[in-house]
Amino acid sequence: MTEPRFDDVIHPSTRLTLVSTLAATDWAEFAFLRERLGMSDSALSKQLSTLEDAGYVLTERRPQGRRRTVRVRLTTPGREAFAGHVAALRAIVDAALPAGEDTTRSAN
């Protein structure tokens, strides 16, 4: 079981969405992430730099014809930090619900 650990680097909504997207795959292309998050190149680069400085992502630049593409992946510490952050968020939500209420049920 993952130790709940709130992570201030991951928590801002943009980075949380970015990390959760990366958690679902091995590698993701920069262009895909830009479209998925609806961000400019510079804004996405800034968020990736913050995550890279924390050791949570690795970026790789690859030649593709006359251009270079950038792809991104979560590192093992990044995956562990994400899992701990999700566990911490679940603990916060669970503490706010009446005893025995299921947090996984549909809102419908």
C-alpha positions in Angstrom: 0.0 0.0 0.0 1.2 3.5 -0.9 2.1 5.8 2.0 -0.2 8.9 1.7 2.1 11.9 1.2 0.8 15.3 0.0 3.1 16.7 -2.6 3.2 20.5 -3.1 5.1 20.1 -6.5 2.4 17.8 -8.0 -0.7 19.5 -6.4 -1.3 22.5 -8.6 -4.1 21.5 -11.0 -2.0 21.9 -14.1 0.8 19.7 -12.8 -1.7 17.2 -11.3 -3.3 16.8 -14.7 0.0 16.6 -16.4 1.4 13.9 -14.0 -1.9 11.9 -14.1 -1.7 11.9 -17.9 1.9 10.7 -17.8 1.1 8.1 -15.2 -1.2 6.4 -17.7 1.6 5.8 -20.3 5.3 5.1 -20.6 6.1 8.1 -22.8 4.0 11.0 -24.1 4.9 13.4 -26.9 5.1 17.1 -26.0 2.6 18.0 -28.7 0.1 15.5 -27.2 0.5 17.0 -23.7 0.1 20.5 -25.0 -3.2 19.6 -26.7 -4.4 17.6 -23.8 -3.8 20.4 -21.3 -4.7 23.2 -23.6 -1.4 25.0 -22.9 1.1 27.1 -24.8 4.5 25.6 -25.5 6.2 28.0 -23.0 3.6 27.3 -20.2 4.0 23.5 -20.7 7.8 23.8 -20.8 7.7 25.7 -17.5 5.6 23.1 -15.8 7.8 20.3 -17.1 10.9 22.1 -15.9 9.5 22.3 -12.4 8.7 18.6 -12.5 12.1 17.8 -14.0 13.9 19.8 -11.3 12.0 17.7 -8.7 13.2 14.6 -10.4 9.7 13.6 -11.3 9.9 13.6 -15.1 12.5 13.0 -17.8 12.4 14.7 -21.1 14.1 13.4 -24.2 14.7 15.3 -27.4 14.7 13.1 -30.6 15.5 14.0 -34.1 12.6 13.5 -36.5 13.5 14.5 -40.0 14.5 18.2 -40.0 12.8 18.8 -36.7 13.2 17.5 -33.2 10.4 16.1 -31.1 10.3 16.1 -27.4 8.8 13.2 -25.4 8.3 13.0 -21.6 7.9 10.2 -19.1 7.5 10.0 -15.3 10.5 8.7 -13.4 10.2 6.1 -10.7 10.3 8.8 -8.0 7.7 10.7 -10.0 5.3 7.7 -10.1 5.9 7.1 -6.4 5.2 10.8 -5.5 2.1 10.7 -7.6 0.8 7.6 -5.9 1.5 9.1 -2.5 -0.2 12.3 -3.5 -3.3 10.5 -4.7 -3.4 8.4 -1.5 -3.2 11.7 0.5 -6.0 13.2 -1.4 -8.1 10.1 -0.9 -7.4 10.2 2.8 -8.5 13.9 2.9 -11.8 13.1 1.1 -12.4 10.0 3.2 -12.0 12.0 6.4 -14.7 14.4 5.2 -17.3 11.7 4.4 -19.7 10.1 6.9 -18.4 6.8 8.2 -18.9 3.9 5.8 -19.7 6.1 2.7 -18.1 4.8 -0.5 -15.8 7.3 -2.2 -15.7 5.3 -5.4 -19.4 5.2 -6.2 -20.8 7.2 -9.1 -22.3 10.6 -8.5 -25.3 9.6 -10.6 
